[in-house]
């Protein structure tokens, strides 16, 4: 199971209204990296993305996030993302990184550590299910 981690700058940027998790708000994407993130990273350019090709698109994929609030707790969910290697390998990668693609600086939100590097061979798939949900799972809650 992947380990969830948040970037420290994310907390401040939420309070400064940089991130809007409403469905009509900003586009949040995940991308793949084999470079270890640091909690102090702030923008997408701080962490190298794997090379595009073979079924992986530069910039990653939209999480199609939604926001819901109940009894003072906000929950942000995302739709599962699937990558399939085609015509060659995807990777290696170890980290899935969430960022705000609408923000001009591509501000970072969080990342998941899969524990070891993964390489997809042609025909193999890799599925990101947030919080092990299917097909939609919790990315994070704020209470």
C-alpha positions in Angstrom: 0.0 0.0 0.0 1.3 3.5 -0.9 2.1 5.9 1.9 0.4 9.4 1.7 2.4 12.5 2.5 1.6 16.2 2.2 3.9 19.0 1.2 4.4 21.6 3.9 3.7 24.5 1.6 0.2 23.1 0.8 -1.2 24.1 4.2 -0.2 27.7 3.7 -1.4 27.8 0.1 -4.9 26.5 1.1 -5.2 29.4 3.5 -4.0 31.9 0.9 -6.8 30.6 -1.5 -4.3 29.3 -4.1 -6.1 25.9 -4.2 -9.8 25.5 -5.1 -10.9 21.9 -4.8 -14.4 22.6 -5.9 -15.3 20.7 -9.1 -15.7 24.0 -10.9 -12.4 25.3 -9.6 -8.9 24.1 -10.3 -7.5 21.1 -12.2 -5.4 18.8 -10.0 -3.2 16.2 -11.7 -1.0 13.4 -10.7 2.4 12.6 -12.3 5.0 9.9 -11.9 8.5 10.3 -10.6 11.5 8.3 -9.4 13.0 11.2 -7.6 12.3 11.3 -3.8 10.1 14.3 -2.9 10.9 16.3 0.2 8.2 17.8 2.4 9.7 21.2 1.7 9.3 21.0 -2.1 6.8 23.7 -3.3 6.3 23.4 -7.1 6.2 20.7 -9.7 9.5 21.7 -11.2 11.2 20.8 -7.9 10.7 17.0 -8.6 11.6 15.4 -11.9 8.9 13.7 -13.8 9.5 10.5 -15.7 9.9 10.7 -19.5 6.7 10.9 -21.5 5.9 8.1 -24.0 4.7 4.5 -24.2 1.3 5.4 -22.6 2.5 8.1 -20.2 1.7 11.7 -21.0 3.9 14.5 -19.7 2.2 16.4 -16.9 0.3 13.4 -15.8 -3.5 12.8 -15.5 -6.4 14.8 -14.1 -7.8 13.4 -10.8 -11.2 14.8 -11.6 -11.5 15.7 -7.9 -14.6 16.7 -6.0 -15.2 18.4 -2.7 -17.8 17.6 -0.1 -18.4 18.9 3.4 -20.4 17.3 6.2 -20.5 18.3 9.9 -17.4 20.5 9.6 -15.2 18.0 7.8 -14.3 18.5 4.1 -13.4 15.5 2.0 -11.6 15.8 -1.4 -11.9 12.7 -3.6 -10.4 11.7 -6.9 -11.2 9.3 -9.7 -8.8 6.4 -10.2 -6.1 6.9 -12.8 -4.8 4.1 -15.0 -1.6 4.0 -17.0 -1.0 1.2 -19.5 2.5 0.7 -21.1 2.3 0.4 -24.9 5.1 0.2 -27.3 7.7 0.2 -24.6 8.2 0.5 -20.8 6.9 3.2 -18.5 9.2 4.1 -15.7 10.9 3.4 -13.5 8.9 5.4 -10.9 8.2 5.1 -7.2 6.2 8.3 -6.4 2.8 9.6 -7.5 2.7 13.3 -7.0 -0.4 15.5 -6.9 -0.2 19.1 -8.0 -2.5 22.1 -8.9 -2.2 22.3 -12.7 -4.3 25.5 -12.8 -1.9 27.4 -10.6 0.8 29.2 -12.7 3.6 27.7 -10.6 2.1 24.2 -10.5 2.0 24.2 -6.7 2.4 20.8 -5.0 -0.2 19.2 -2.8 0.9 15.7 -1.8 2.6 12.5 -2.8 2.3 8.7 -2.4 5.4 6.6 -1.9 5.0 3.0 -3.3 8.1 1.8 -1.4 10.3 0.7 -4.4 10.7 1.6 -8.0 8.1 0.2 -10.5 8.6 -0.3 -14.2 5.6 -1.2 -16.4 6.4 -3.5 -19.3 4.3 -3.3 -22.5 0.7 -4.4 -21.7 1.0 -3.9 -18.0 -1.1 -1.3 -16.1 -0.7 0.8 -13.0 -3.8 2.0 -11.2 -3.9 4.9 -8.7 -6.9 4.5 -6.4 -6.9 7.2 -3.8 -7.1 5.8 -0.3 -7.7 2.4 -2.0 -11.1 3.5 -3.1 -12.8 2.3 -6.2 -13.5 4.0 -8.5 -13.4 7.1 -6.4 -11.4 7.5 -3.2 -10.5 10.0 -0.6 -7.4 12.0 -1.4 -7.5 13.8 2.0 -9.9 15.3 4.6 -9.7 18.6 6.5 -11.5 18.9 9.8 
